[in-house]
Amino acid sequence: MARTNTGDLATGVGISPSTMSYHLGRLAKLGLVRHEGIDYVLSEPGRVARLLYAYRPPADLIEGFLDLWEDFAL
């Protein structure tokens, strides 16, 4: 299961750690990610995939998200 921390995600996306922390907190409240120690883990990868499919963001955005998350896999 891919795990990453706030700082690594923020650096990869190009935003401040505090902004990333805010958004990860919102995703956690929705049950899409969960906090494990200093790391975050996708709680329901299938649900995230369905949401991305339903929202239909540009393909390069989806690929970038998936590449970034996989880069942080342990």
C-alpha positions in Angstrom: 0.0 0.0 0.0 1.4 3.4 -1.0 2.2 5.7 1.9 3.5 9.2 1.9 3.9 12.1 4.3 2.7 15.7 4.0 6.1 17.2 3.2 6.9 14.8 0.4 3.4 15.3 -1.2 3.7 19.1 -0.9 7.1 19.1 -2.5 5.9 16.8 -5.3 2.8 18.9 -6.0 4.6 22.3 -5.5 2.5 23.7 -2.7 3.3 24.6 0.9 3.2 21.8 3.6 0.5 23.7 5.5 -1.7 23.8 2.4 -1.2 20.1 1.8 -1.9 19.3 5.4 -5.2 21.3 5.1 -6.3 19.3 2.1 -5.2 16.0 3.4 -7.2 16.7 6.6 -10.3 17.3 4.5 -9.7 14.1 2.5 -9.3 12.3 5.9 -12.6 13.6 7.1 -14.2 12.2 3.9 -12.6 8.9 4.6 -10.5 8.9 1.4 -7.1 8.9 3.2 -6.1 7.9 6.7 -3.2 9.1 8.8 -0.8 6.4 10.0 2.0 8.0 12.1 3.5 10.7 9.9 2.2 9.0 6.7 -1.0 9.1 4.8 -2.5 6.1 3.1 -5.4 5.9 0.6 -8.2 4.3 2.6 -10.3 3.2 -0.4 -8.3 3.2 -3.6 -11.2 1.9 -5.6 -13.4 4.8 -4.3 -10.8 7.3 -5.2 -10.5 5.8 -8.7 -14.3 6.0 -9.1 -14.3 9.6 -8.0 -11.6 10.5 -10.4 -13.4 8.8 -13.2 -16.7 10.5 -12.3 -15.1 13.9 -12.1 -13.1 13.3 -15.2 -10.2 15.6 -14.7 -7.7 15.9 -17.6 -5.8 12.6 -18.2 -2.4 14.3 -17.5 -3.7 15.4 -14.1 -4.8 11.8 -13.2 -1.5 10.3 -14.5 0.4 12.9 -12.5 -1.5 12.1 -9.3 -0.9 8.3 -9.8 2.7 8.8 -10.7 3.3 11.0 -7.7 1.5 8.6 -5.3 3.4 5.6 -6.7 6.7 7.4 -6.3 6.2 7.5 -2.6 5.3 3.8 -2.3 7.4 2.0 0.2 
